[in-house]
Amino acid sequence: MSILKNHSFQVGLVIRILIMILFPILFDDGVMLQGVKYTDIDYHVFTDAAKHVSRGESPFDRHTYRYTPFIAQILSYANDDCSGLYWWRCSKYFGKLLFCVADALCGWFILKLRRKMRLKSSESHNDRWVSVELQDALWWLYNPLPINICTRGSAESFVVLLPVLLTVSIALSDAATKHQLRRKALLAGVVHGLSIHSKLYPIIYTASFMAFFSKRENDNTAKSFSKIVSITKYSWEPQMSAKAGKKGNEKYPFPWFDLSRLLRLIQIWISRLLASSSILFAIGCITSFASFTIASVYLYGQVALDEGLLYHFSRLDHRHNYSIFWYWIYLARGRYASMDQTNVSHFSLVSMGKVLMIPQMVLLFYSSLGIAPYDLEFALFLQTFLFVAMNKVITAQYFTWYLVLLPLCSERIRWNVRNQYRALIVLAVTTMTWLLSAFLLEMKGLSIHLYVWMASIAFFLGNMNLFCTICSNYHVVESRSSNAKGKTN
């Protein structure tokens, strides 16, 4: 227990490397469960593209390679010799080793950030049956899901999760002066631009980071935020109205129908994006994203932009897809194969996709400007969770997008309440139901497409139920400084 607690990064990395080596031998070579492969098909795509690069060709010559070309360039340093001291340079292991190291570094960042948050928190952690150090490691370093994802050869931790955590770490780091804050904002923007180039979806975090840096700049320069706080308090803290007071109910009087107050609130929210540090963040982000994207197009042509970036806007995949859209995608592909391409209509799929984007956009707008300045980690988690749950394509790798952010805000969520337990159990049951039905469809060949779709709908409802309970069980944790100040006053 002492080793697991005090050397969690080293132990987590060793666990990943051992599984990376042993499990492919057991499954891929047919020793156990013949027909079930452990290595992800995407890893073969990476290694094949890297071989094209090593021969001086384009990584996009490999069919279905739809990632940034720089991954293939990094993996091109591998070779085909798996014997001797440099076995780790073999293409069979080299990429996986990089992904495992990046995944363990994600856990290291989580450990550091949680430790820093505990130092600022006034809550006691001495009454827990598991030490806080071990609990920190259980969130990621000892979590079976990220271990499975990286050891199978998925590059999520390498191309996006590590840059996202690095951006959050830079944003939350201490900055004593305005100049230090501006430098950190610029650096965070550069890293954020890299993550957007690598995977595109982190673009939803941009406004949140800008609003967060804007508030920090106002705090650091001792400018009064009282006007903003007073109007924000009016907008999202419960107030008693005259009519509600008779019934004993609380009301959130957001000024939807008070045009003057609404315009003032919008003006204040927009002003949060126009501080010098937030503008520098945007400049760093745009410069970094444009530089990597232009470089990839310069090296490999228009295909780098079409396949590595634009493809993900229109991606439709029905295999291994948890989304409620997967059955419509499957049927549309069937009609596509049997009819002329011009006669195929995706009207129902596109329409439903646009409808489900409405709550995403509302939450994205409100959380970026109304929550992120005060609780950046929780805002990013909410945005990612809803984005994944309502996406047209959901694979197991997508779950790591929000799981990597959950440990950073978990202390603000009440987990030991009955509705939270129920929501977690419901999600676990719906997930297992989907996995069982998908196994029967894909591995056993049973014609149960409709049942898999019903399982996908149940999984979606389980996610929405958990999302609502997390929001309802959210509470603000006071810092030690504010707690001490309250006692003195």
N, C-alpha and C positions, 0 to 999 in steps of 0.2 A: 504493500500500500504506500509505503514511503517513496519507493521508486516511481510508482505511477503518479504520485502527487508532485514530487519535486523535480522529476525529469520527464515530464509529460511530452515535451516536444521531441526529445530523442526517442522515447518509447513509441510515440505515434508514427514517427518516420520509419523506425525499424519494422513496425507492424505492416506498414504500407509496402515496404520493399520486400518483405517475406511473402506477403500475399501476391504481389506483382510477379514473383518468380514461381511460387508453388502452384497457385490456382490454374494458370494456363497449362501447366504440365498435367494436372489432374483432369481438367475438362477439355481443353483444346486438343490434347493428344488422345482423348477417348478412354482414359483410365477410369473415369467416373461419368455417369450420365451421358452416354454416347448420343451425339446429336445436339447437345447443349454446349454452346461455346461461351467461354468466359470473356475473352477479349472482344471488345466492342468493334463493330464493323468500321466505325469512324477511325479507329487506330490504323487499320489497314489502308484507309484512304490517306491518312497523314503520311504513312511510310512510303506508299506508292508515289505520292506527290513529291516527297523528299528525294526519291530516286530520280525523278524527272529533273529536279533542280540540280542534283549532282552531275547529271549528264549535260547540263547547260540548256535544258528545255524549260518550258513553263509548267508550274505545278498544276495549272488548270487543264493541262493535257490529260490529267487523270479525271475520268468521269466522276461526277458528284462531288468534286472538291470545291467547296463553297465557303472558304475561310480566308483570312488574311494570308497573303503569300509568304509573309515573314515567318509563320510557323513552319512551313515546309523548308524554308531556308535554314532555320535553326536545326531542324531534324536532319538536314542533308549532311551534317557532320558525322552521322553514324556510318558504320561499315557493316559488312556481312560476316565478319569473323567473330563468332561467339565464344571462342576459346581463349585461354590465357588470362593475363592480368587485366587486360582491357576489355573484358567481356561486356562491361556496361556500355561500351561504345557500339555494341551490336544493335542493329535497327530493331531487333526484337525487344530490346530492353531500354534503349536510350531515351526514346520519347516518354515511355511510361515513367522512367526514373525522374525526368524533368517534371512531369505532371505530379508525381508523388511528393517531390520536394516542394513544389509550389503549393500543394494542398496542405502540407505540414506547416509551411510558412503562414498560410491563412489562419491555421490554428494558433500559431505563435502571436500573430497580430491580435486575435481575439483574446488571448490570455492577457496581453499587455493592456489592451483597452479596458477590459473588465476590471483588472487590478486598479487602473487609474480611476475608474468610475467608483469603485468601492471606497477609495481614499477620500473622494468628495462626498460620498453619501453619508447620511446620518443614521441609517438603519443598521441594526445589529445583525450579525451573521453567525453568532456563536451558538445558536440553538438548533442548527441543522445537523442531521445525522451523517451527512456527507460533508467533508471539509470543502470550503469554498474553492480551494485550489483544484481539487479533484473534480468538483462540479464544473469549473471553468473548462477543464480538459474534456469532460464528457460531452460538452456542447458540440465539439468539432473533432478534436484529435482522436477521440475514442468513439466517435459516432460511426456506426456501420454504413450509413448511406454515403457520405463523402468518401469513406475508405473504398467502398465498392466502385464508386464513380471514377475515381482517379486511377485505381489499380486496373481497371478494365481498359484504360487507354483514352479516356475522355479528357479533353484539354481545357475544360471549363475553368478549373482553378488557375491554370497557367495564363490563359488569355484574357480572363475577365474578372474572376473573383479576387485574385491578388491585387490587380490595379484598383478595383473598387474599394477594397479594404485599405489600401495605401492612401487613396484619396480621402477616405473618412478619417484615417489616422492623422493625416496632415491637417485636415480641417479642425479636428478636436485638439490638436497640440497647442501648447501655451504660446502666446505671443504678447510680449510686454508692451511693445510700441506699435504704432500704426504702420511703420515701415516694415517691421517684422511680419505683421499680419498680411500686408500686401505681397511680400515675397512668398509667403506660404500660400496665399490665394493663387498666385501665378503658377507656382509649382503644382498645386493641386489641380489646376486647370489643365496643365500639360499631361498629367497622369490620367485625368478624366478623359481627355481627348483620345489618348491611346486606348482606353477601355472601350470607347464608342467605336473607334476604328476596328477593334478586334471583334466586337459582338453586336453593336448597334443599340441594343436595348437600354444600356445605361444612360442614354440620352434623356430618359424620363427623369433622371436625378438632377439635371442641370439647374433648373429654376430653384430647387431646394438648396443646393450648395450656394447659389448666388444670394438667396435670401438669408441664409445662415451667416455668410461672410459679411453681409451688409449690417446685420444686427450686431455682430461682434465688433465691427468697426465703430459703430455708434456707441457701443458700450466702452470700448477702449479709449475713445476720444472724449469720454465724459459728456457726450451730448445727451440731452434729456430724451428718453423714450416714453415719457409719461403720456404724451398725447396719443401715441400709438397704442400703448397699453390700455388706456382708458377706452378707446374705441374698440380695440380688440376684445376687451372684457365685455363690452356691450354686445359684441357679436357672437361670442361662443362660451360665455359663462351663464349658468342658469339664473334667471331673474324671475321674481314674482310679479305677475301682472294683476290688475285689480280683479279681473274675472277669474283668473286661475287661483287667486288667493281664496276665493270662496269654496272652490272644489279641492283645494289642497294640492293642486298639480303645479309642476314647474314648467316653464316655457323658455325656449331659447329665442330671444327676439332678434334674430338676424334681420337687418333692414331691407328685406326684399322689396317692400312697397314704399319705403321712405327714400325717395330719389336723392335728396340732398345728403343724407347720411351714407347711402350706398356709394355715391360718387366720392365722398370724402374717404371712405374705406378703401375703395379701388385706388384712389390717388396715393394713399399711404402704402398700400401693397406694392404698387408700381415703384414707388420711391425706394423700396427695399432692394430693388434690382438695379438701382442706378448709383449706388455707392462705389467709390473708387476700387475697393477690394473686389466687389462682385464683378465689376467691369473687367478688371485684370484677370479674374478667373475665367470669364467668358473669352477674353482674348487668348489666354493660354490654351483653353480648350479648342477653340476654332483653329488656332495655329497648329497645334499638335495633330488634330484630326486631319486637317487639310494636308499637312506635310506627309504623314504616313500614307494617306490615300493617293495623293499625287505621285509619290514615290512608287507605289505599287502599280499605278497605271503607266507610269514612265517605263518601268521594268518589263511589264507583261501585257500592256495594251488595255483596250476597253473591256476585255473579258474580266480583268481584275475588279473593275467597278461593277460589272453586271452580275458576276457570280459571287464575288466576295462581299458585296454590300446590298445592291438593289434587289437581288434574289430574295432576300429575307422579308421584303415587304409583301411579296406575293406567294410565299412558301405555303404549299398545301401538301401535307403528307399524312396518309392514313395509317401507316405502320407504327406500332409502339406509341400510339397517340392517345393520351388520357382525355383529350378535349371532347366536349359535347359536340363539336363540329365534325368529328372524325367520320361518322356514318354518312353524313352528307357529302363529305369529300370522297369517300369510297364510292358512293353511288354516282357522283359526278364524273369520277375517273372511269367508271364502267361505261357511262354514256359517251364519254370522250373517245373511248376505244372502239365503240360500235357505230358512231355517227360521225358526220363531217364536223370538223372543229368549229366552224362558224355557227353551227346549230346548237351547240352546247351552251346552256344557260346556268350561270352560278347565282341567279338572282336571289334565291332564298338564303344561300350561304352568305353572300355579301350583305344582304339586308340585315340578317340577324347579327352579323359581325359589327355592323355600324350601330345597331341598337345597343349592343353590349359595350360599345365604346363610350356611351354617354356617361354611365356611372364612373368609368375609369377617368374620363376627362374632368368630371366634377371633382372627384377625390384628388386627382393630380393637381388641379388648380388650387383647391383649398389647402391640401396638406403642404404643398410647396411654399405657400405664402402665409398660411395661418398656423402651421404646426412646426415646420422645419426650422424656423428661426429660434424656437424654444426647445425643440427635441428633434434634432436632425436624424438620429438613428431610427426612432419610431416612425417618422415620416417616410424614410426610405423603405423601411420594412413594409408599411402599409401599401405603398405604391407598387412594390415588387410583388407582393402577395396577390393583389388584385390583378395586376398585369398578367401574371402566370395563370391564374385561375380562369381568366376570360380569354386567353389566347386561342388562336385557331389550331395551334400545334403545341402540345405539352408532352415532353419526354421526361424521364427521370432526372436528367441533368438540370432541368429547369427548377426543380425543387431546391437545389443548392443555391440558387440565386437569392432566395429569401431566407433560407436556413443560415446562411453566412452572416446575415444581418440580425437575426433574432436574438443571439446571445448578447448583442450590444444594447438591447432595450428590454430584455426579459425581466429585469428587476422592477420595471414599471408596470408589469402585468400580474394581476392576482391569479396564480395558477391553482391555489388550494381552495377553490370554490366549486360548488356542485355543477353549475352550468358549464364551467370550463372542463371539468372531467367528462361530462356528457358529450361535449363537442369533440374532444379528442378521441373518445371511444367511437363515436359515430364516424369520424374521419378514418380511423384505423379499420373499421369494419367495411366501409365503402371502398377503401384502397385494396384490402384483401379480396373483396368480391370482384373488383375490376381485374386484379392480377390473375385470379383463378379463371375467370371467363376468357381473358386474353390468352392464357396458357392453353386452354382447351381449343381456342380458335387457331392460334399460330403454331403450336407444337403438335397438337393432336389432330388438327385438320377438321374439327367439327364445325358444321354450318350454324353458328350461333351469333351471327353478326348483330341481330337485333338485341340479343341479351347483353352483348358487350356495350351496345349503345345505351341501354338502360342502366348498366353499371356506370357508364361515363356520366350520365345525368345525376345519378346518386352521388358520385364522387364530387361533382360540381356543387351540388347542394350541401354536401358535407363541408366543403371548403368555405362556402358562403356562411354557413352556420358558425364555423370556427372564427371566421373574420369578424362576425358581429359580436361574438362573445369576447374576443380579444379587445375590441374597441370598448365594450361595456365594462371590462375589468381593468382598464388602463387607469393608472393613478400616478400622480407626480411624486417623485422621491425628492425630498428636500436635501440640499447640500449641507455640509457641515458649517460652511461659512454663514449661510442664511439662517441656519438653526441657531448658531451662536448669536447672531445679530438679533434674532427674535427674542432670545432669552435676556439679552442685555437691555432691550427696549421694554 
